Amino acid sequence: MYYYEYELGKAAKILCEDLFKLKPGETFVITADTESDDRVVDATATAAFACDAKPMVIYTASPLGVGKVADPMLPLESLTAALLKADAWVEFNNKWLLYSTPYDIAMKENKKLRHLCLVGMNVDMMVRNIGRVDYPNLEKFMKLVTEKTLSAKHMRITTPAGTDVEFNNEPGRKPIMELGYADTPGSHMMAGQIGWSPNFESINGTIVFDGSLVPPIIGILKEPVRLTIKKGEVVKIEG
């Protein structure tokens, strides 16, 4: 037995049944690389098979970069061909395929494809961020935060770590709200993320990263990284 083995099974079940809403006979592609957590991959494939879907696990060597930087190190034609015929795709790669050439072609030409980006997923993350999430209440909370954000003309964000940044919202720019579901065609992200584009020239202040920085290579921070921003441009990086 391994750490969170039972809990992982439940999380994989939620992923396949509730978030993807896999149907019998659907082809479900699971991509991973040699840096991926095999336990997450196997549990998800098992859960998909239990839904009477057809899991297809694709492993590649880990590229030295992400997105299109990974293209020269990927089996481009074979990977693209598989994604063009898939119904659903979960990405467990540590070096993500998001915005790679296979991703771009598949998302453009396969109009039915449901993609969920869960790069770098491990057992602990899967259990905490999927298996133990109260999705109905999270959705209510995120919609409330989004509504309040849209209704504001000027925003100021502060944190105990030292972030103190302010900006003006740009009317007409819709926020991106990720609820974690991948039951509709298109590309989706893990639940809990909200993003929007304010008026860039109005951004002033300090942003402090005290947890982690991605893309991979940096990861968990040993000390904070501080960005000083003036009129939308980063003028100083410390840490």
N, C-alpha and C positions, 0 to 999 in steps of 0.2 A: 504494500500500500504506500502511496505517496501523499504529500501534503495537500489537503483539500480535495482529495480524490472524489469523494461523494458530492461535495459542493460544486465541483467543476462539472459533474454530470448534469446537475440541475441548471447551471448557468448555460451550458451548451443547449439544453432543451429549450430554455427561454429564447436563446438566440435564434434557433431554427424555427420554433413553433410560433412565438409571439412577435419577434422583430422582423424576421424574413417572411413569416407565414408561408413556409414551404408547402407546396402541393405535391400529391403523388405524381411521380413521373418526371418532375422537374430536374433538370441538370444543374447541380450545385457545385460550382468550382471553388476550391479552397486553395489559395496560393500561399506558399511558404518558401523560406530560404534556409540555408544551413545555420542561421542564427535564430531561427524560430523555435518556440517551445513545442516540441512534438506532442506533449500531453494535451495541449489546447487543440492542436490540429486533429488528433485522433478522437478526442471527445466530441468535437464538432461533427466530424464525419460520421461517427456512430449515431449522434442525434439526428442528423439529416437522413440517414438510412432508416431510422425508426419512423420517420415521417413518410416513408415510401418514396422519398426523393432519391436521386442518383448522384451521390457524392463523387467528385473527381478531384483528387488531391494532386497538385502540381508543385513539386519541389525544384528549386533552382539553386545553383551556387550563389552565394551572397555577393552582389555587385559591390564595387568600390564607391558607389554613389547612389543617389536616388533620382526618381523621375527620369528625364531623358538622359541624364548623365549615366544611367544604368544601361541604356540601350545597347552599347557595344558588347556588353557582357551577358545579354539575355538571348534566349532562343526566340527571336522576334516573330518569325513567321508561324512557328508552331503554337506559341503562346497566344498570339493574336487570333489564330484560327479557332482555338478552343474557346476563347472569350466571346467570339462572334456567334457561337452557337449555344452559349450558356443562358440559363434563365436567371440565375443568381450567382453572385461572386462575393466571397468574403476574403479580405486581404489580411493575412497574418504575417506577411513578410516583415522582417526588421528593416530592411532597405526597401522602401516602398516603391510600388509600381504606379502609384498615383501620378498622373501627368507624364508617364512614359509613353512611348509611341503605341505599344499594345493597348494601353488604357485609352488613349485619345481615339484610336480607331474603333475600339469596341464600344465606347460610349456614344460615338457619332453614328455608327452604322447598326448597332444592335439595339433597337428601340425598346425592346422588352427587358433589357438587362437591369437587374437590381444589384447595385454595388454598395458594400459597406466597408469602409476603411478602418481596420482595427490593427494597424501595424504595430509590431513589437509586443503583441499581447502575450502575457504570461498567466500562469494559474491564479496568482494572487489578484492581478488586475481583473481577470475574467470573473472571478467570484465577487469581488467588491463592486465593480463598475457595471456588471450586467446581472449577475445572479441575485444580488441583494438590493437592487434598485426598485423603488416604488414608482414605476413609470407613470401611472395616472397623476399622482401628486407632483412629480417632477414636471410633467407637462403643464399643470396649472401654474406652478411657480415660474417656469420659464416664459409662459405667455404673459404673466403679470409683469415680469421684469422687462420684457420686450415692449409691452404697451407703455410702461413708464419711461423707457428710454426714448421711444418715438415721440412721446408727448413733450419731452424736454428740448428746449432751444440751446441751452448751455449746460455742459456737464463738467464736474470736477470729481476725480477719482483719487482717493488717498488710501494708503495701507500702513500698518504698523512698521513695515519694512522700510518705508521711506518714499514710496510712490506718491507723487503729488502732481497730477497732470490734468489739464483742462482744455476744453475745445468746444466748438460750436457744431451742433448737428446740421447736416445738409438735408433740407427738405427733399423728399422723393427718393432717397436712397434707402431701400428696404433692407432690414437686417436679415442675417442668416441664422435660423434657429434649428439646432439639431436635437431631435427628440429620440434618436437612437433607432427608429424604425427604418427598415429597408424593404417595405412591402409595396412600394411603387417604383416604377422605372426611374433610373437616374442614380447619381452618386450620393451616398449618405455617410455621415460621420457618427462617432460614438456620442451618446446622449450627454447633455449638459453644456453644450457649447453654443454661445451666442456671439455673432460677429457683425459689425457694421462699419461703414466708412463715413466718418465725419468730414467736415471741411478741413482739408489737410493743412492749409496755411494757418488755421486757427489753433493748431496743437502746440501747446507750450508747457514746459515743466519737466518733471523727472519721472522716469519709469524704472523701477527696481525689480530685477529678476532674482528671487531668493530660493527658488525650488529647483528648477531644471531648465535647460535650454535644448531645443531640438532645431534642426535635424540632428541625428545621432552623431556621435563622436564626443560631444560635450556631455550631454546627459545631466545627471544630478550634480548640482553645484556645491563646491566646498566653501565658497564665499560669494556674496551677492555681486551681481553685475548691474551697474548703474548707467542709464542712458540719460543724457541731458538733451532736451529737444527745444528748438526755437523756430517758430513759424513753420512747423512741420518737418524740419530737418534735424537729424541727429548731429549735434555739434561736438559731443564729447562722450567717450565710452570709458568707464572706470571699472576695475575689478578683473 
